[in-house]
Amino acid sequence: MEITAIQFEKLLLEFCKKDFPPGFAIEHDYKQTGNESENKRQIDVRIKGRLGIAEILICGEAKNWSEPVGSEVIDALVGKYLSGEIRANKVILFSNMGYTEPAITRAKKLGIELLQPFTLGKPFLKIPYVISVGTLGLMMVQVVYDGIQQNSMAIDTGQYIIYKGSERISFLQMIYRNIISSLKQLPEMNVRIEVGKINVNESSVLYELKSQPNLRYNGHFNVEVDLNWDFFVEDIEDAVLFHVNEEKILHLQLLENHSIMEKVLLSGTKRNYESRSSCIINEVENAVATGFLIALSDPDQNLIDPHRPLFTII
């Protein structure tokens, strides 16, 4: 895929947007008056914000050239950003065709961060995106009540109508929402992490039984839920970069999560794995980079129309 100089600059911009805290202002094609020259100096990507009491200025330059960047560019960056002209705290350089060895050596000594496509000249690569779709499985349900008022319970969980504020929801919907909340609170989720069971504990739940309409009760629900996972994979084009200083691969997701979900799940060529290990062996182990999303299937919709599922992306 051909990329213009402006598109290449905006790719650096998108990378910076993903990598910096929300409080930082990140701008493309910024014009700033040089302190020494008093001329307008163009900055491909300007990043400014505060860390504690310190104001931080980071400047990025993108070189969509057909040859590696040499040490003369590093010299120019020193004069422009690391002198009194603009006084940047940090400089990021992004080169489509990489760098010469002298340029790398000098940039590292000066603390200039060097980015390049993982495959030189090709910042966009097709990588496997794994969508892990979960459904509610077997449940061990315990409903207890420790109050003095009369109460009634049911063996069939389909009998319960749960009151949540002004809502009347099913027992399965209550469990579904709790599991979503629990998964979102996990510190990390990736394709290698197994979440096979989740415990749901809901205290003082106001409910009604379908067999006893208009009579409301209160109870504590303790539920152990099995989660069943399917893995769907499709190749999607994304930006895959390489941080030369740290020798680290950087994957930049370009599409929103919902767009990725649609592209994968509606694809006629997607691959499906019922086993996590098979998915990892066949799709993840040897990939340069992978994308991963988790989605939980709405149990109420599955009962109404299993051929038109609804998902919540975690």
N, C-alpha and C positions, 0 to 999 in steps of 0.2 A: 504493500500500500504506500503510494507516494504521499509525502507530507510537506507542506509549505513551511517557510520560515516562521510565519505567524502561528500556524498550527503547532509547530515545534515549541515555540515560546509558551503557548497556552497549555501544552502538555506539562511543561515545567511548573506552570501556574497551578494546574490541577494537583500535581504531586505535592506542592507546598501546602495547598488547602487541606489535604488529607493528613499532613504530617505535623502541622503546627496547631497550638491551642486555639480555641474559638476567639479569644480576645485579641488576637493579632490581626492587623489589617494587611491583606495581601492583594496587591494591585499589579495589573499588567501594563506595560508600556508607560511607565511613570517618568515624568520629566522633573528633574531637580536641578536647581542652580548650584554649580560647583563653588565651593568656598574660596578656592584659589583662582580659578579661571573666570568666575562670574558668568560663565556660559551655561546654557541649558544642557544638562547631561541626561541622556536617555538610559533608562534602566529597564531591562526586559521584565523582571519580576522584583517588586519591592515589598519587603515584609517588615512591618514595624509593630512593636508591642512592648509591654512591660513584663519583666520578671522580677517580682518583689518591688524594690524601689528603683531598679535600673531600667532605663529605656534601651531597647535592643533594636538595631537596624541590621537587616540581612538583605543582601542584594544578589539576584540571580541573573546569569547571562546564559543564553541558549545559542549554540552554534550548529546550525543545520548545514554543515559543510560536507563535501564529498571526499575529504581527506582528514586525517587526524589533526587535532589541535596541537600546535607546537608551543615551545617555551616563550615565544614572542607574545602570545596571547596572555600568558601568565604575567609577563612584564607589564602589559597594558592594564591588566586588572589591578595590579599593585598600584600603579600610578593613578588609576581612576577611583578605586575604592579603599585602599589601605593606606593612602596618604592623607593629607589634609583636605583633599578635594571633596570627598563625600563622607569619609570617616565611617565606613561600615564596620560592624562588629564581626561579621562573617560574610563570606562570599561563596556562592554555589555556582559551579560551572557545569553546563549540560552540553555534551558534544555527541552528535549523531554517529560519528566515525571514530570515537575514542580519542586517545592522546599519544603523543610520542613519549618515550621513556624519560627524556630530560624534563618534559612538561610535568609528568607525574611526580618526579623527584622534587622538583621545585615547589609545586603546588602543595604537596604533603608537608614540606618544611614550613610553608607559610600558613598552613591550616585552611587552605582553600578546599572545599568539598567538591569532588569530581563525580559526576553522574554520566552514564552512557547507557544506550540500549544493551540488554543482555546479548542480543545478536546485533552486532554493529550494523548500522544503516537500516535496522528494522525495529523501531521502538514498539510495534504492535505484533504480538504473537497470539496464535490460537492456543488456549490452555484449557484443560478439562475443568468444568464447573460441576461440583458434586452438590446435589440437593438431597438432603436427608429428610424424608417425609415420615413423620411419626403418627401412629394411631394408638388410641387407648386399647389396652388388652385386658387380661384378667384382673379382677379386683378382689381384694379381701376387705370387706366392709364391716365396720363396727359402729353402731349407733347407740350412744348411751345418754341417759338423762338423770340428773342428780337433783332436780327440783322437787317441790312438794305438790305442784299442780298435776292433775291427771294428764297423761301423755299417751300417745299411740304411735306405733312404728310399723313398718312393713318389711317383709323379706324381699319383695321385688322392688329394686331401686327405681324402676319405671313408674312406681306409684307416687314418688315424691315430687312435689312442686315447691321449689325453693324461692323464698322471698329475699330479694336483694334491693333494698330501697324501694323504688316504685316498680321494679322488674319482678316478673315471675319466670323463673328459669328452671330447666330440668336438672336432675341430679347430675347427669353426665356433663352438662354445661358448667355446673359449679366445679366439678373436678377438672375439666378442661381449662378453665380460667386459672385455677390454682397451679396447675402444672406449667402453664405459660409463664406465670409469675416466678415460679421456682427456677425454670430454665433461664429466664432473663437475669436472674441474680447470680448465676454461676460465673466465676471469674473468667473462664475461657471455655469456648466450645470449638472443637475441630473434629475432623472425620475420625481421628484416632481415639477420641474419648467416648466411652460407652456409658450411656444412661439407660439402664434396663428397667429400673424401678424408681418410683418416687412415692414418698409418703405425704399424704395430704391430711392435715388436721384443721378442721373448721369447728370453732367453738360457738355455742349459743346461736345455732342456725334456726331461723324461723321458717317453718315449712307447713305444708298442707298435704294430705293424702287424697289422691283422686277418688278413692272409695269413700271418703268422708269430706265432701266439699264444704267450704266455709268454716271449717274447724281448723284452727291454727295451733301448732305445737312448737316446742323448742327442744333442740337436742345437740349433742356433740358428735361430729362425724370424724372417725379415724379410718382412713382408707389407704391401703397399699396398692399401687397401680403398676401393672406391667406396661411398658411401652414397646411397641413393635415398630421397627424402622425398615423402610425401603430406601434404596439409594439410586438416584437417577443422575446420569452424567451426559453432558453435551459439551462440545468444544466451542468456546466463545472467544472472540478477539479482545484482548486487553493489553495494557501497557506493561511490559516486563523490563525493568531497568536494572542497572548494576551500579552499586556504590563502590567506586574504586578504592577509596581510602580504607573502608572496612571489609572489602572483598565480600560484599553481601548482596544477594538478589532481592530486589524490591518489586512487589507486584502492586500495581495501581488499578483498582477496580473503577471502570469508567461508567458503567450503567448502574442505575438504581436497583435495589434488591428485587422489587416487584417485576421489573423488566427482565431481569435474569431468570426469575422463577418462570415467567411466561415462555422465554426462549427455550429453556431446558424442558419443562414439562409438556409443552405443546409441540416439541420437535418430533418429527417422524423418524429421526435417526438416533434418538437418545438411547443410551445403554442403561439397562436396569440390573441391579444387584440386590438380592435379598440378604446377602452376607456382607457385613462390614469388612471383614478380612479380604474377601474377594475383590471388593471395590478398591481397597488400599493397594493390593498387589497389582491389579490390572490397570489402575488409573492414577494412583498417587505416587507410588514408589519411584518411578523413573521420570516423572514430569518435572520440568524446569520450575513450574509454579502451578498451583491449583487454587480454584475458588471454592468456597464452601458456604452453604446456607442451610439453616434448619427451619423446617416448617411443620406445624402440627395441624392435623386435619380435624375440622370441626365435627364432633360426633353427632350433633343434631342434624346437620346437613347430610351426613352419611346415611342416617336413617330415612330422611325424606327423599333424597335423590343421590345415591352413591356414585352415579355417573357424572355428576356435576359437583365435585367437592369444593369446599371452601377451606382456605389455609390461613393460618396466622404465622408470619415470619418472625422467628425469635431474634 
